[in-house]
Amino acid sequence: MRKLSLLLIFNSLLITAQTPDEQKLKDIYDQSLTNSQSYSWLDHLSNKIGARLSGSANAQKAIEYTKAELDKLGLDRVYLQEVMVPHWVRGEKESAYIEINKKKIPVPICALGMSVATPEKGILAEVVEVQSIKELEILGVEKIKGRIVFFNRPMNNALVEPMEAYRDAGDQRGKGPREASKYGAVGVIVRSLTLRLDDFPHTGGTWYGDIPAAQHIPAAAISTNGAALLSKSLKTNPNLKFFFKQSCKKLDDVLSYNVIGEITGSEHPEQIMVVGGHLDSWDLGDGAQDDGAGVVQSMEVLRIFKLLGYKPKHTIRAVLFINEENGVRGGDAYAAVAQSSNENHIFAMESDSGGFTPRGFTIEGDEADVARIQRWKPLFEPYMLHLFAKGHSGTDVEPIKSSKIIKVGLKPDTQRYFDHHHAATDTFDAVNKRELELGAAAMTSLMYLVDQYGID
């Protein structure tokens, strides 16, 4: 009986015994789930500051707030990096209606970011509905000139990965107005990029490229319910007219800043690892999911390391990028300074897919790079992370170049992300505290492992 008891004790010890890495990940998760600051930081960003469009007063408030909070962590260095950013303002709330036999049916719209305004009295014109940019070429000037082009290709529900559906439909918003103007369109209406049927229009950037300013035409997003109504109405009333009015405008560029906090490496200070999210947001909600979540998770990585007394081998920076939404000036500026200073970045991780439950990481690199990150997958399985796959890392870390660097994106469950993305529904109440903290723990854990073992 005594032998059996000893055997059971021995087996129990074997089961509970942990490697140093397993113990470190447990410590990281314990801190993130029981002693986190991320949710409180996000509360302040969302509810005390609010929307943070580049160039706005709120963006500057967010810069000052996050720098002050990083200062409190006792880091080796906290500083601001100058960036000139575009300053686009929405102006008065937009209005729109479908006109059928002089009956006016209001529909929800919002101006696309960087769009020009309509004339002061708005635009009233017939509508031509299309499913793609290529269809413009088929229709030609004869059927488009003087009309409003209505891009109505929905995100593809058959694609399990919402990000794929978003990218598949995104050219309508990004390039649609520019291309429609070449055929004489007087305006553009784009179906909102969301999988949900609702009454909330989703904004996002549109780009006129190098076409003359005189050819820039106003562009707006229409809610998915509004798009469905307009499409249905066109089938029975092809000569109906659509009215919309918006007063947005682009002002002169404004001086702004990336916010950077740093822990200097104890063994390889010249080798830099970056973790980041973007501090700016669109102006309809408060930017909690896109990308307040990524900002506070990145700050939390440094905070957890300080709480645990962990001294990284490599220099670790949290970079809160400005102007991801309508220019990527922050990401470009950071990369330019890094290059001119001959900085050696070995790793970069971004969180810009919302604060939902983490599922794993997308890895940007060659097959060997993917394999290096995948070797740690078993350590994450107890925390329900399973996806370690080749894929895009993030828009802001993308410009960073070094002789050898691996880039990674946090991969949360994004099934609900586009319910909120770029819309008035992107608010603090849509973020779950525990999901946010799990994401921060996952990011900190991967940063720890890369720091310990490097990328070679």
MOWO-V539761 format. One record per helix or strand of 2 or more residues. SS is the DSSP state (a for helix, b for strand). FROM is the first residue (numbers start at 1). TO is the last residue. Records with the same first field share a line. If there is no record, write none. Layout:
SS = FROM-TO, FROM-TO
This chain:
a = 2-16, 20-34, 38-49, 57-71, 134-144, 162-169, 171-181, 213-215, 224-236, 288-307, 329-340, 367-374, 377-381, 417-419, 428-430, 433-453
b = 77-89, 95-100, 103-106, 109-111, 123-130, 148-151, 187-191, 218-222, 241-245, 249-263, 268-278, 314-321, 344-350, 358-364, 387-390, 406-412
